[in-house]
Amino acid sequence: MVALRLSRAGRPAVQLRRLLVAAASAGTGFLLLSCLGYALNQPGSADAATLRLAWCTVPLAATVYLALAVARTDPGTRPRPGLSAVGLGPGRLMAVSALTTALSCTLGSLLALLVFLLLRGDLTGMPFDGAAADVLAADRPLPAPAALTLLTLPPALASATVVLALRPKDPLPATPAHHRYGRFGAYGSMARETFGAYARFGARFDARFGRQNGSDGEPPGAQPAGSRAAGAAPDPGQGGTPPAPDGATAPEPPTPDADRTDLGGQPPDDAPVGFPWGVALLATGLTAQAYAGRSALAVLTGWLLTASGLVLAAPGLTHLCGRLLQSTRPGALRLLAGRVLMTEATRIGRPLGVVCAVASAGLARTTPYTGSGPAFGPLTTFATLFVAGCTVATLLTAAVETRQCRAGTTAALLRLGAPASMLRAAAALRAAALLAVFGPLTLGVAALAALPVAR
């Protein structure tokens, strides 16, 4: 009931993203049912039916990835102050998000079943003069258990992925904190001692005993006015920042960078991990496609390895784009654009890697057949367009998530007087830098993947 109310209370943009998840689930369910129809129509070709079902893992993965991206940007299931008091803690909100995803995907699966039955002629007459009768095995009875099993795959996998990705994290740091001890085992002394500091006469007496700055006449309970300026630590029991001797306000202690807790507790200056593994998987996938020959299963394996390598290497390339934008005396525009790319490298890079993999696979598939007419059937064309649409929708949803995470920083820049035109120019500069890097990469991977087939 809570998931229903949170789903109904969403804005139109949120409802549109949920409808996209339902449409993606409907497309995947229809492709799965089409594989079932092919197996019913040709019972003797079990290998071809298994291969078609294996190729359906690609649209299924695209649907699950889109559902995860939409769940991340759902404002109704985002932890907010006060929700834990009414029983909606992080764990309950995660369950609500998974249930919302399951409802959207279930709606899509039911829509896929309805369209499939309409095209088979089970509900009304045969549409399109029976053009889809051979493909969907209209003259054979549809096994209900097999159809329901295939239709439950998108909701089950999407919900499980949302649960694993959005589960509450341990608030404690991943690595145990190393406590530092000062002189004679004093806990919490973070000041660095120089060589010979302990041997200096009178250098380690407390300021309240009048041993610093020559204030020998002060009583033990008094504190000289210049003791704060001499470097004595402020009293932890007092609030606020004490005034300096000249009446000015002393500088406050530095606050930790808020961006360092994002992206899995990774500092924005460090490159995302996984780039070497991505390059290795990319090379392995291209090698597998080169030696695959006419084996469709080997081609699928090589393409999956290539796509995995691009997804792993894309965050590192995005981080590199940010560093290149900030090189050679950057101004405010390039510094802002590069810093955002470095901070959001993982969040932006992974969907970019998926888009690059899908685009390179599409180009490699169409390049060898440019002179011999269309090589795609209706279901293959639908699957190709479907996967491309899901990846583009996932990339746009990740951009929305990035904008939501930078809302506080953008508001602070606007309060400081930064013009809105500069923020738009920084966004355009980031898009141009990413296109300049990932465009040639996509073309290069497509050309290398198409070389064995063209030869």
C-alpha positions, 0 to 999 in steps of 0.5 A: 500500500505504501508503494502504491501511494508513493507511486501515485504521488510522483511527478509527471517526469517520474511517472514517465520514467516508470512507464519507460520501465514498463515499456521496456519490460513489455518489449523484453517479454514480447521477445521472450514469447517470440522465442517460445513461438519459434520453438513451438513452430519448429520443434526439431531445431532445438539449437536454433531456439536455444540460441535465440533465447540466449540472444534475449539476454541482451534486451533483458540486461538492458531492461534491468539496467534501465529499471535500476537507473529509474529506481535510483532517480525515484524521489519517492523512495529516497531517504529523508529526515523524519521517515525513520520515525514512521517506520520508513527507514533505508531498508523499508524504502529499499523494499518499496523501491523494489516493489515499485520496480516489480509493479512496473515490470509486471505491468509491462509483462502483462502488456506483452502477453496481451499483444502476443495473444492478439497477434496470434489471434487467440483473443480476436481474429487474425490481424494483418491477414495472418502475417505473424502466424508462422512466426508466433506459431498461431496454429499450435496451443500456447503452453501457459507454464512456459509463457508465465515463466518467461514473463516473470523473468523481467520483474524478478531480475529487475527487483533483485537487482534493485535490492542488491544495488540499493540495499542499506550500506554500513555507515562505518568506513570500509577500512578500520580507522587508524588512531593516532597517538601523540606524546606519551600516548595522548589520544587524538593528537593530530599535530605532526611533531618535528625532530627535537621538539621534545628536547626544547626547554619550556616548549611543551608546557601548557599555556595556562601555567604561563610558560608560553610567550613570557607570561610568567606572572599569570595565575594558574586558573587564568588564560592569557589573551595571546594563548589562542594566537600562540597555537593552543587548542580551543576548549572542546566544551565551548561552541563557536570560533574564538576571536583572534587578538586583533578582534578578527575571527579565527579561521574555522577548521576545514570541513571534509569534502562532501564529494568524497563520500559519493561514488562508494567513498572514492575521492574524486581525484583518484581514477575509478578502479577497473580500467585495466580490467576493462581494457583486458576484457575489451581485447579478449572480446575482440579476439574472440569475435575475430576467431569466432568465424560463423559460430553465433554462440562464439560471436555472442560471447565475444560481444558480451566480453567486449561490452563488459570491457567497455562498461568497465573502462568507460569510467576511467575514460570519463575521469581522463576527460575531466583531467584533460579539460583542466590541463594547461591553465584552465579557466573557471569554465573548464575547471568546473566542467572537468571537476564535474566529470572527475566527480561523476565519472562512475555514474556517467561513465557506465551508461556511456560504456553501454551506449558505446557497446550497443552502438559499436555492435550495431555498426559492426553488424550492419557494415558487412551487409551494406551492399547486399540489401537488408539482412535484418528480419522484423524481430531482429530489427525490433530487438536492435531498436529496442536495445538502442532505445533502452540504452539511450533512456538509461543514459538520459536517466543517469544524467537526471540522477547526476543533476539531482546529486549536483543540485546543492552545488548548483544552487551554491554557485548561483548564490555566489553569483555564477551566471546560469549561462556559464553552467549551461556552457560547462554542460555543453563542454562536458558533452563535447569532451565525452563525444570527442573521446567516445565517438572515435572509440565506438567507431574503432571498436566497430571497425575491429569487430567487423574486420573478421566478418568483412574478410 
